[in-house]
Every structure is written in C-alpha cells, then in structure tokens.
Amino acid sequence: MSRSLRLATLVVANSAPSSGSLVKRTLGLLANSGRLVMQYQEHKHKLPDSHFRPGEICFLLEGNKGRYLDDRRTPGEIIKIDAIHSYFYWKVTDFEDKGAIWEMDFNEIANFQFEKCARLLNESEKERYIEISKINNEKITISKSGESIIETNKRIENEIERLMTKDYFRGLPSNDLSELYDCRQCIQKLLKKYLLENGISEIDKTVSSMIVSNPYSGELLKHLWHNLAEMGFVDFENTKLRYLDSIPSVDDLTRYIIKRIAFVRCMFLACKIDTIITYRGINSSYKWLTFPKAFSSWTFEYEVARDLAKIESNADFEVAYIMKRKTKIDEVFMTSIETSYMNKQYDEKEVLLFCNYVDGIF
C-alpha cells in the first residue's frame, strides 16, 4: 500500500473527576490486526443524562454549560446570544474540536442538555425569544433546476480551461487515486495559492472549518446551501436566510462555489480520473430517517466507513450501515486531498458529495 498510515496511539489523560478519564485515539493500525481504525476522543465514564436537564429556550443565557446530544455527549457552554437573529453561540470545551464555536438556531437548543444548576430566563424574555424564533424560522424551499445546472457547469468548464492553461496540476500521477492522495500536501498549497489569487481564501477557510467541525452549524453554510440550490446542485429546504454582517454577498459566494468546484474537477481531470469509489459508514441510536441537507460525507477508504458504522459492535444501535458507490467527479464538492482542514485531526480520507437521495447520496 502506497499510503503511509500512522500507527494507532492510545493516550489516557485525567479530566475533571465528574467526567471520568478521557480516551484519545488516532487513525491508524490496530495493534496485532493490521486493520485501519477510526476512533474519536471520548470520556470513558461520562455522566448519565439523568445528571442534566433537557435543553429548552429557557436555558438561553450566556455562561450556561452542558452537553451536545451526540453519542459522546460533547461538552460546552453558551458564550453569546444573538436575539435579533435567534442564534446562540456554543463553545466546545473538550475533544478534537475544543475551542470551536458553533452558531446554532434557538430551535437547536433541544439538541443540548444543561447542568442542573444552569440559570433560567425570566418568563417574559423566554416568550420574547420564542416569538422571535417563530419569525426567523419561516420555511422556504428551492427545487434544483436542470437549466440552472447547465449554465453553472458552463461557468465551471470555463474556469477549468483557465486553470489548465496555467499548468496548476502538471506532474500529477495518472489514473491512480492512492498516488494522488499522497500528493495532497502539494495540492493543498496549490489550492491556497489559487484561492488567494482570486480573493476567496477567507470564505474557504470559514466554510471548510465549519464543515469539518459541525456541517449543520451556522448561517454561512445555510447561505452556501441556498446558493448551491439556485445554481442547480441540490434542493434547498430550510428556514429563511438571515443576513448577518459576516455573510459574504451572493456574488462572492457564487464565485467561490464556481472556483472551488473547478479546482477539484480540474485536479481529477489532470489525473485522468472521472469516477471514484466512495464509502459511507453510519450508526445511529435513532430509527432510519432522512432530512434535507446540502452535503453527504463519504470516504475513499472502506476501513474508515467500517469503523464509523461499527456494524460488528454489540452496541444497541437502531441503524448501522455501510454503503459503497461509484461516484462521478461532478457529484463532489470538496475532498481531503485538497482541503487541509480535513486532515488537521484525523485522516478520514473524506469526500463531501452533493446530497441527492434519488441517486443514493444520503
């Protein structure tokens, strides 16, 4: 195998007495098995949910601490409230994303739990937040258009032609995905240069970091999704857009999307790769469900999908599955080949695809 794999490491660190020990593992080879392993940080003896109170609007106060309701119960605290746009800002205080700040809609408070000593809003403020949230959460939908994607692809093809004339990808290996992956540090430098030349590096930095940390967090990602729908890539079903000061203009986002996708397609075209094999592994304590979204996360590596699915585990999952599909390059938004943020914590060999339930991209 041409790819160099890091050896698995296991570090046990002391954390707060109430939280138990923290188990940390990296992607690598499981001792004595030769098998790729994917594990995330977690508290070995986390407190049961009975020690916390279910998230409600009344807990929307700066300084309130609690946990996100993922399997490992990621801890954090509310650091800011934006009542006008009905957003709260959650700072992750442990695990790989420690220090990350998630921009969350007021309605997302139900996906958190809080310490029993957490402060409560007074009744009038609670009712005000509920009313503001109703106004901001008006639903809108956009169905992707065949005409739009034809026009968008023309613009992408024009940008690809421009990239080809600049010889960005000269010397890349042909027809070999594993060798292309081994060139990722060089390609990531090329992307950085390309984004800087086009004045869109800050947009990419924010988008990439948010997708890696929490792909369902933030108004910017919703605006990105909306733009992708208008351009014909995906369907959009979400709340109406909120125009925060930090949101780029529609024109800047559109230009970013065109150039970002052109770079990825050009990279594969230069290597004479028009399809890739991708895998998706999922386990969930919830019953089978689908929900509207812009992207679906896959991987180049079967073993990563296998370890994320945990199909052989004795855990009481409602659903666990592994999928394999032949993916066309025009179904890809970004990959861990050119995206350095996807390599900072773990090398999951991630591929981000445009969500398309009809074609099995869940």
Backbone torsions as a table, in degrees:
resi	resn	phi	psi	omega
1	MET	NA	129.2	-174.6
2	SER	-78.2	-22.7	-179.4
3	ARG	-75.4	134.9	176.3
4	SER	-87.6	126.1	-178.7
5	LEU	-107.4	134.1	176.2
6	ARG	-71.9	142.2	176.3
7	LEU	-68.9	143.1	178.3
8	ALA	-64.6	138.1	174.6
9	THR	-124.1	148.7	178.1
10	LEU	-128.1	120.5	179.9
11	VAL	-123.7	126.8	175.5
12	VAL	-108.5	119.9	-177.7
13	ALA	-117.9	151.2	177.0
14	ASN	-80.4	133.9	175.5
15	SER	-120.9	-168.1	-179.1
16	ALA	-55.8	139.9	-177.2
17	PRO	-54.0	-34.5	-177.6
18	SER	-73.6	-16.9	-173.8
19	SER	-99.3	-13.9	-177.1
20	GLY	81.7	-178.1	-178.4
21	SER	-77.5	152.1	-178.4
22	LEU	-102.2	121.0	178.8
23	VAL	-95.1	128.6	178.4
24	LYS	-124.1	130.7	174.9
25	ARG	-134.1	156.0	173.8
26	THR	-115.2	162.3	175.8
27	LEU	-64.2	133.2	178.6
28	GLY	177.0	-154.9	-178.9
29	LEU	-96.6	127.3	177.8
30	LEU	-70.9	129.4	-176.6
31	ALA	-52.1	132.7	175.4
32	ASN	69.1	1.7	-179.0
33	SER	-115.7	-23.9	-177.2
34	GLY	70.1	12.4	-175.9
35	ARG	-103.2	139.2	177.9
36	LEU	-64.6	138.2	-177.5
37	VAL	-128.4	138.9	177.9
38	MET	-125.3	111.9	178.8
39	GLN	-134.7	145.3	176.2
40	TYR	-104.8	162.1	175.7
41	GLN	-65.0	147.4	177.6
42	GLU	-162.0	158.4	173.1
43	HIS	-82.8	124.5	-175.9
44	LYS	-63.7	-35.5	-179.6
45	HIS	-127.5	68.8	-178.2
46	LYS	-73.3	152.7	-179.6
47	LEU	-66.2	146.0	177.0
48	PRO	-69.2	160.3	-178.7
49	ASP	-62.3	-23.3	-178.9
50	SER	-64.4	-15.0	178.1
51	HIS	-83.6	-1.1	-176.3
52	PHE	-128.8	168.4	178.0
53	ARG	-111.1	138.3	-179.8
54	PRO	-59.1	142.2	-177.7
55	GLY	-66.2	133.2	176.0
56	GLU	-142.3	165.2	179.6
57	ILE	-53.4	-33.3	-175.9
58	CYS	-63.0	-16.2	-179.5
59	PHE	-90.2	3.7	-176.3
60	LEU	-77.2	75.0	177.2
61	LEU	-136.6	137.8	178.1
62	GLU	-57.2	137.2	178.2
63	GLY	96.4	-15.5	177.6
64	ASN	-68.3	132.9	-176.1
65	LYS	-112.3	152.4	179.2
66	GLY	-177.1	-147.8	-176.4
67	ARG	-141.7	147.9	172.8
68	TYR	-82.1	142.8	-173.5
69	LEU	-86.5	50.2	166.9
70	ASP	-88.8	178.1	-175.2
71	ASP	-60.4	-33.6	-176.7
72	ARG	-95.5	-1.5	177.0
73	ARG	59.2	65.5	-178.0
74	THR	-61.6	122.5	-176.9
75	PRO	-82.5	155.8	176.6
76	GLY	-177.6	-168.8	179.4
77	GLU	-150.7	155.3	175.5
78	ILE	-78.5	125.3	-178.2
79	ILE	-112.3	-13.0	-178.5
80	LYS	-160.8	146.6	175.1
81	ILE	-121.4	127.9	172.7
82	ASP	-112.2	88.7	-173.5
83	ALA	-67.0	-34.5	-177.4
84	ILE	-59.6	-42.7	-178.4
85	HIS	-100.5	5.9	-177.9
86	SER	50.3	55.5	174.1
87	TYR	-123.6	144.3	166.5
88	PHE	-121.0	153.9	-175.6
89	TYR	-113.2	120.0	-173.8
90	TRP	-107.5	122.0	178.3
91	LYS	-98.5	121.3	178.2
92	VAL	-73.0	131.0	-174.1
93	THR	-112.8	8.0	177.3
94	ASP	-159.5	173.3	178.8
95	PHE	70.2	-167.7	-172.0
96	GLU	-58.8	-34.6	-175.4
97	ASP	-93.4	18.9	-179.6
98	LYS	-52.2	127.7	-178.7
99	GLY	96.5	-17.0	178.3
100	ALA	-66.3	146.6	179.2
101	ILE	-117.1	122.2	-179.5
102	TRP	-100.9	132.5	176.2
103	GLU	-93.8	112.0	-170.5
104	MET	-123.3	137.7	174.6
105	ASP	-65.4	148.1	178.2
106	PHE	-51.1	-38.8	-178.1
107	ASN	-63.9	-21.2	-179.6
108	GLU	-73.8	-6.8	-179.3
109	ILE	-58.5	-25.0	179.0
110	ALA	-67.6	-15.6	178.5
111	ASN	-92.4	14.6	178.7
112	PHE	-126.9	166.0	170.8
113	GLN	-136.0	155.1	-171.3
114	PHE	-129.0	153.8	177.4
115	GLU	-57.6	149.3	-178.0
116	LYS	-66.7	-18.9	178.8
117	CYS	-91.5	4.8	-177.9
118	ALA	-60.7	144.8	179.5
119	ARG	-74.7	158.5	-178.5
120	LEU	-121.1	143.9	172.1
121	LEU	-65.0	150.4	171.4
122	ASN	-72.5	165.6	-170.9
123	GLU	-63.2	-37.6	-178.1
124	SER	-68.7	-41.3	177.4
125	GLU	-66.1	-39.6	177.6
126	LYS	-58.8	-47.3	-180.0
127	GLU	-65.3	-35.4	178.1
128	ARG	-64.5	-44.0	179.5
129	TYR	-63.2	-39.2	179.9
130	ILE	-63.4	-42.6	-179.4
131	GLU	-68.0	-42.8	177.9
132	ILE	-61.7	-41.8	-179.9
133	SER	-62.4	-38.7	178.2
134	LYS	-61.3	-42.0	-179.4
135	ILE	-65.3	-44.5	-176.7
136	ASN	-75.0	-16.4	-174.7
137	ASN	-103.3	25.6	171.4
138	GLU	-62.3	131.6	-174.6
139	LYS	-85.1	142.2	171.6
140	ILE	-134.3	152.3	179.0
141	THR	-133.6	146.9	174.4
142	ILE	-135.1	127.2	175.2
143	SER	-93.9	131.9	-178.7
144	LYS	-62.2	145.7	-174.7
145	SER	-112.2	134.7	176.3
146	GLY	-63.2	-37.0	178.4
147	GLU	-66.0	-39.5	-179.1
148	SER	-64.6	-43.9	-176.9
149	ILE	-68.6	-30.8	176.0
150	ILE	-63.3	-46.7	178.7
151	GLU	-65.0	-41.6	179.2
152	THR	-62.2	-44.8	-179.0
153	ASN	-64.0	-31.1	175.3
154	LYS	-63.0	-42.7	178.8
155	ARG	-66.2	-38.1	177.8
156	ILE	-66.1	-42.3	179.7
157	GLU	-62.9	-38.7	176.9
158	ASN	-62.0	-40.7	178.9
159	GLU	-69.3	-36.3	176.8
160	ILE	-61.8	-43.0	178.0
161	GLU	-59.8	-41.9	178.9
162	ARG	-63.6	-41.3	178.6
163	LEU	-64.3	-40.7	-178.8
164	MET	-62.2	-36.7	-179.5
165	THR	-70.0	-19.9	-179.5
166	LYS	-91.6	0.5	176.5
167	ASP	54.7	39.5	179.0
168	TYR	-60.0	-36.1	-169.8
169	PHE	-111.1	24.2	178.0
170	ARG	-62.4	134.9	175.4
171	GLY	90.7	0.7	177.3
172	LEU	-72.6	150.7	-179.5
173	PRO	-66.1	152.1	-179.8
174	SER	-100.7	136.4	170.3
175	ASN	59.4	24.8	-177.7
176	ASP	-137.6	101.4	-177.0
177	LEU	-65.5	-38.7	-177.8
178	SER	-65.4	-38.3	177.6
179	GLU	-70.2	-36.5	175.6
180	LEU	-61.4	-41.0	-180.0
181	TYR	-64.1	-35.1	178.3
182	ASP	-66.4	-18.6	179.3
183	CYS	-91.9	10.4	-168.3
184	ARG	-62.8	-34.0	-179.3
185	GLN	-64.7	-39.4	176.6
186	CYS	-65.9	-43.1	-178.6
187	ILE	-66.1	-37.6	178.5
188	GLN	-63.8	-34.5	175.8
189	LYS	-68.4	-38.4	177.9
190	LEU	-63.8	-41.9	178.6
191	LEU	-63.0	-43.9	179.8
192	LYS	-58.4	-44.2	178.7
193	LYS	-62.6	-45.6	-178.4
194	TYR	-62.5	-43.8	-179.8
195	LEU	-66.2	-40.7	178.1
196	LEU	-63.8	-42.5	179.6
197	GLU	-60.4	-30.4	-176.1
198	ASN	-101.8	5.5	174.4
199	GLY	68.2	28.9	-177.7
200	ILE	-125.9	17.4	-176.5
201	SER	-67.4	-36.2	-178.9
202	GLU	-69.0	-37.3	176.2
203	ILE	-61.8	-45.6	-178.2
204	ASP	-65.4	-39.7	179.1
205	LYS	-59.1	-45.1	-178.8
206	THR	-69.6	-47.4	-179.0
207	VAL	-60.9	-48.5	-177.0
208	SER	-62.8	-44.4	-178.4
209	SER	-66.6	-36.7	179.1
210	MET	-69.9	-40.0	178.9
211	ILE	-62.6	-40.7	-179.0
212	VAL	-70.6	-40.7	-176.2
213	SER	-77.7	-49.1	179.9
214	ASN	-160.6	97.8	-174.5
215	PRO	-67.4	-6.6	179.0
216	TYR	-108.8	15.0	-176.8
217	SER	-110.3	134.5	166.8
218	GLY	105.7	141.0	179.3
219	GLU	-69.6	-32.1	179.7
220	LEU	-60.4	-43.3	-180.0
221	LEU	-66.7	-30.5	176.1
222	LYS	-69.0	-41.3	176.0
223	HIS	-63.5	-40.5	177.2
224	LEU	-59.6	-47.3	178.3
225	TRP	-58.6	-44.6	179.4
226	HIS	-59.5	-44.8	177.9
227	ASN	-62.5	-42.5	179.0
228	LEU	-60.4	-37.4	178.0
229	ALA	-67.7	-44.6	178.4
230	GLU	-61.6	-29.6	-179.0
231	MET	-87.0	-5.3	173.5
232	GLY	97.2	9.5	-177.2
233	PHE	-82.0	-42.1	-172.5
234	VAL	-143.9	166.3	169.1
235	ASP	-84.2	151.8	177.9
236	PHE	-119.6	130.3	173.0
237	GLU	-146.1	104.8	-176.0
238	ASN	-163.2	-172.1	177.4
239	THR	-79.5	164.2	-178.9
240	LYS	-62.1	155.8	-176.9
241	LEU	-71.7	144.0	175.1
242	ARG	-116.8	129.9	-170.3
243	TYR	-97.4	83.2	176.7
244	LEU	-75.4	158.0	-178.7
245	ASP	-61.0	-27.6	-174.9
246	SER	-82.9	-5.6	-175.4
247	ILE	-80.8	126.0	176.2
248	PRO	-64.5	161.8	178.2
249	SER	-67.9	161.5	177.6
250	VAL	-58.0	-42.5	-179.1
251	ASP	-63.0	-42.4	179.7
252	ASP	-66.4	-41.3	178.0
253	LEU	-64.7	-41.3	179.1
254	THR	-63.2	-44.2	178.6
255	ARG	-63.1	-40.4	177.1
256	TYR	-60.8	-46.8	-178.9
257	ILE	-60.3	-46.9	-179.4
258	ILE	-58.1	-49.7	-174.5
259	LYS	-73.1	-36.5	179.4
260	ARG	-64.6	-45.8	-179.4
261	ILE	-69.5	-39.2	178.7
262	ALA	-59.5	-40.7	179.6
263	PHE	-61.6	-46.5	-178.7
264	VAL	-64.2	-46.3	-179.3
265	ARG	-64.6	-40.5	180.0
266	CYS	-64.1	-38.6	177.6
267	MET	-58.1	-47.8	179.7
268	PHE	-70.1	-40.1	179.6
269	LEU	-62.2	-39.7	179.3
270	ALA	-62.5	-25.2	178.9
271	CYS	-97.3	5.3	-179.8
272	LYS	59.9	38.9	177.0
273	ILE	-112.7	117.3	179.8
274	ASP	-111.5	-13.9	173.3
275	THR	-140.3	152.6	177.6
276	ILE	-134.0	152.6	174.4
277	ILE	-89.9	125.0	179.8
278	THR	-123.5	154.1	-177.9
279	TYR	-130.4	150.6	176.4
280	ARG	-136.8	127.2	177.8
281	GLY	-121.9	130.2	-175.8
282	ILE	-139.3	142.1	163.6
283	ASN	-133.0	150.1	-177.0
284	SER	-152.3	144.3	175.0
285	SER	-85.4	-1.8	177.5
286	TYR	-101.4	157.9	176.5
287	LYS	-68.8	164.2	-177.1
288	TRP	-54.2	128.2	177.7
289	LEU	-150.4	153.3	171.4
290	THR	-126.0	151.5	179.9
291	PHE	-147.2	155.2	-177.7
292	PRO	-62.5	136.2	176.8
293	LYS	-162.6	164.8	-179.0
294	ALA	-85.8	-38.5	-169.6
295	PHE	-126.5	158.8	172.6
296	SER	-132.1	131.0	-174.9
297	SER	-91.9	124.9	179.2
298	TRP	-127.4	-179.4	179.7
299	THR	-141.6	153.6	173.6
300	PHE	-74.2	-18.4	-166.0
301	GLU	-111.2	119.7	180.0
302	TYR	-58.3	-42.5	-175.5
303	GLU	-64.0	-31.9	176.0
304	VAL	-65.0	-46.0	178.1
305	ALA	-61.2	-40.4	179.9
306	ARG	-62.0	-43.3	-178.1
307	ASP	-73.8	-29.3	176.1
308	LEU	-73.4	-33.6	180.0
309	ALA	-73.3	-35.4	-179.9
310	LYS	53.3	41.7	-177.6
311	ILE	-60.8	-32.8	-177.9
312	GLU	-84.6	-0.2	-178.8
313	SER	-73.2	154.4	175.6
314	ASN	-88.5	3.4	-179.4
315	ALA	-62.4	153.4	-175.2
316	ASP	-87.5	68.9	178.1
317	PHE	-80.6	146.1	169.6
318	GLU	-79.1	-36.9	-177.1
319	VAL	-140.8	137.7	169.8
320	ALA	-150.7	133.6	-179.3
321	TYR	-154.2	158.2	169.9
322	ILE	-124.0	131.7	176.9
323	MET	-119.1	147.6	174.2
324	LYS	-129.6	134.3	178.1
325	ARG	-147.3	151.6	172.6
326	LYS	-85.4	117.7	-172.2
327	THR	-108.0	130.3	175.9
328	LYS	-80.1	148.9	-176.3
329	ILE	-62.3	-29.7	-179.5
330	ASP	-77.9	2.7	173.4
331	GLU	-95.8	-0.7	-173.6
332	VAL	-100.7	134.6	172.8
333	PHE	-97.0	-51.9	177.2
334	MET	-151.2	162.4	179.7
335	THR	-138.5	168.4	177.0
336	SER	-78.4	-2.6	175.3
337	ILE	-68.7	-51.2	-176.1
338	GLU	-98.5	-10.6	-173.5
339	THR	-103.8	105.1	-175.1
340	SER	-64.9	-30.1	-178.9
341	TYR	-64.2	-23.3	178.6
342	MET	-80.4	-4.1	179.5
343	ASN	-112.7	-0.8	-171.2
344	LYS	-69.4	-38.9	-178.4
345	GLN	-103.2	-53.2	-177.5
346	TYR	-135.3	150.6	176.5
347	ASP	-97.1	78.0	-177.2
348	GLU	-84.2	-1.9	-177.6
349	LYS	52.0	50.1	-171.9
350	GLU	-76.7	145.9	174.1
351	VAL	-130.5	122.0	-179.0
352	LEU	-99.0	116.4	-176.9
353	LEU	-105.6	155.0	172.8
354	PHE	-71.6	128.0	-178.3
355	CYS	-62.5	132.6	180.0
356	ASN	-156.2	95.0	-175.2
357	TYR	-64.4	-31.3	179.8
358	VAL	-61.7	-37.8	-178.9
359	ASP	-97.1	14.6	175.2
360	GLY	79.4	18.8	176.2
361	ILE	-99.0	88.4	-174.6
362	PHE	-83.0	NA	NA
